[in-house]
Amino acid sequence: MLKSLFNWKVLLNLVIAIGIFVGLIWLTFRWLEYHTNHGQEIPVPNVVNKSIHDAVKILDDTGLEYDVDSAKYDPKYRPFQVLQIYPAPGSRVKDGRTVRLRVNPRTWAQIAVPDVINKYSGLAFQRLDQVGLKIGDTIYEPSIQKDALLRILYKGNAVNPGARLPRFSVIDVVVGSGPMRNISIPNVVGLSVKEARVVIAKSMFEVGLVEHEDGSKDESDIIYYQDPGSGDVRDQGMQIDLWASKKTPAELRAKVEQLNSIYRMKVDTSLPPVRYEEVHNEPSYEAPIVPAPAPKKEIPKPEVPKTETPKTQTTTSKPVVSATEKPKTAVGNGNHTTGSTAKPAASTTTQQPAQKPKAKKVVVE
């Protein structure tokens, strides 16, 4: 067996097989070098802060491919400005290599306008702020829908829900301020139903019942009666009922008189007008009770005693001098004198305070 291995024919075939294998490997590497441009590297140019148009032109000249990726809008940079490149500038890549460019978009990403029409203004403002829309002016317009958002305006034009606007766009909103009062009703008799609808809408009213004489719904029929009548005043949003026919109002005079008897109130002017007087009930206030001033106390004046005995209610008895009793003597100027009995003054019981009478001194010589 060993002799058969070292046979020259076997060795020749082995050498040929090894040569073919080595040749195939060499050819494979040569093909790879040719296909991958081995040894042919291109530096990545620095296109950061350049516009996308200038960056694409530079990459085309160097033989590099590019892929543009739009980033989130940043107002600090110019629109379509290159913010970043990968691989980094200065890196060496093969010819035909694709590089990725991160570019600032022209403006904010667009968003859909939410459906907030006829919604309460407070909730509508909150919803618009959540999606990234900024509210500019708030315009108030007369409407029966008070405090409801009626329209959205962008650059003066009405915007429907679902329209796409740039994020953080400034919009104006129209909000209802409530119905107007005492608006004069227009005269639509003689107009077609179609024309009457336009006139009524401009006057801020609504079309109510539309009754056609022949039962059809032809918008070209002529209005021959309306309720309320022209010249009356109503609040905004009230309905106006219409009666239409293909005939003229003059031909339907009897029908008009019949409707007047139903919808028009007749006022009897023969009766005297009723006068209404306003009565103002003013509150009555009782005068405060002022206490009467206390009577002043009069100081009694002293009366001069009279010689006559005043009449009194009580009787006083005169003192009786007995014969055996010695008369009292009064001493005057050192002489002994005999005195007669003095009559005491009677006390009076009057309203004035009683005064004690003074005793008279009698001197007998």
Secondary structure, 3 states (H helix, E strand, C coil): CHHHHCCHHHHHHHHHHHHHHHHHHHHHHHHHHHHHCCCCEEECCCCCCCEHHHHHHHHHHHCCEEEEEECCCCCCCCCCEEEEEECCCCCEEECCCEEEEEECCCCCCEEECCCCCCCEHHHHHHHHHHHCCEEEEEEEECECCCCEEEEEEECCEECCCCCEEECCCEEEEEEECECCCCEECCCCCCCEHHHHHHHHHHCCCEEEEEEECCCCCCCCCEEEEEECCCCCEECCCCEEEEEEECCCCCCCHHHHHHHHHHHCCCCCCCCCCCCCCCCCCCCCCCCCCCCCCCCCCCCCCCCCCCCCCCCCCCCCCCCCCCCCCCCCEEEECCEEEECCCCCCCCCCCCCCCCCCCCCCCCCCC
